[in-house]
Amino acid sequence: MDKETAYPDKALITTANEHHRGQLEVLVDDKEAMYVFDCGYVDYERFDRMTDDGILFCFATEEECRNT
Protein backbone atom coordinates (compact mmCIF):
# COMPACT_ATOMS: atom_id res chain seq x y z
CA MET A 1 0.00 0.00 0.00
CA ASP A 2 1.22 3.45 -0.83
CA LYS A 3 0.02 6.99 -0.04
CA GLU A 4 -0.95 7.69 -3.67
CA THR A 5 -3.58 4.92 -3.87
CA ALA A 6 -7.08 5.27 -2.43
CA TYR A 7 -8.66 2.26 -0.76
CA PRO A 8 -12.25 1.87 0.44
CA ASP A 9 -12.83 2.38 4.15
CA LYS A 10 -15.74 -0.06 4.24
CA ALA A 11 -17.16 -2.99 2.36
CA LEU A 12 -20.50 -4.64 2.96
CA ILE A 13 -21.39 -8.10 1.73
CA THR A 14 -25.10 -8.84 1.32
CA THR A 15 -27.19 -11.61 -0.13
CA ALA A 16 -27.92 -11.43 -3.84
CA ASN A 17 -31.62 -10.70 -3.28
CA GLU A 18 -31.05 -7.58 -1.17
CA HIS A 19 -31.31 -4.27 -3.07
CA HIS A 20 -28.19 -2.11 -2.83
CA ARG A 21 -30.14 1.10 -2.18
CA GLY A 22 -31.00 -0.14 1.31
CA GLN A 23 -27.31 -0.17 2.17
CA LEU A 24 -26.85 3.60 1.84
CA GLU A 25 -27.97 4.15 5.43
CA VAL A 26 -25.27 1.72 6.57
CA LEU A 27 -22.41 2.96 4.39
CA VAL A 28 -23.01 6.73 4.28
CA ASP A 29 -22.15 8.06 7.72
CA ASP A 30 -19.01 10.20 7.51
CA LYS A 31 -19.48 13.96 7.11
CA GLU A 32 -15.80 14.34 6.19
CA ALA A 33 -16.10 12.01 3.18
CA MET A 34 -17.33 12.64 -0.33
CA TYR A 35 -19.64 9.94 -1.71
CA VAL A 36 -19.95 9.21 -5.42
CA PHE A 37 -23.00 7.36 -6.80
CA ASP A 38 -23.98 6.13 -10.22
CA CYS A 39 -27.41 6.75 -11.69
CA GLY A 40 -28.74 3.51 -10.16
CA TYR A 41 -28.52 5.07 -6.69
CA VAL A 42 -30.54 8.19 -7.50
CA ASP A 43 -33.05 8.79 -4.72
CA TYR A 44 -33.84 12.50 -4.48
CA GLU A 45 -35.62 12.28 -1.11
CA ARG A 46 -32.63 10.49 0.41
CA PHE A 47 -30.26 13.00 -1.21
CA ASP A 48 -32.30 15.81 0.39
CA ARG A 49 -31.87 14.18 3.81
CA MET A 50 -28.14 13.69 3.19
CA THR A 51 -27.83 17.38 2.23
CA ASP A 52 -29.71 18.38 5.40
CA ASP A 53 -27.30 16.17 7.40
CA GLY A 54 -24.22 17.81 5.84
CA ILE A 55 -23.17 14.75 3.80
CA LEU A 56 -21.24 15.63 0.61
CA PHE A 57 -22.00 13.62 -2.51
CA CYS A 58 -22.23 13.67 -6.27
CA PHE A 59 -23.83 11.31 -8.75
CA ALA A 60 -23.59 10.55 -12.43
CA THR A 61 -26.58 11.67 -14.40
CA GLU A 62 -28.13 10.41 -17.57
CA GLU A 63 -30.97 11.84 -19.60
CA GLU A 64 -33.39 9.59 -17.68
CA CYS A 65 -32.21 11.02 -14.32
CA ARG A 66 -34.02 14.29 -13.85
CA ASN A 67 -34.74 16.26 -10.72
CA THR A 68 -38.39 17.28 -10.85
Order of alpha helices (4+ residues) and beta strands (2+ residues): alpha-beta-alpha-beta
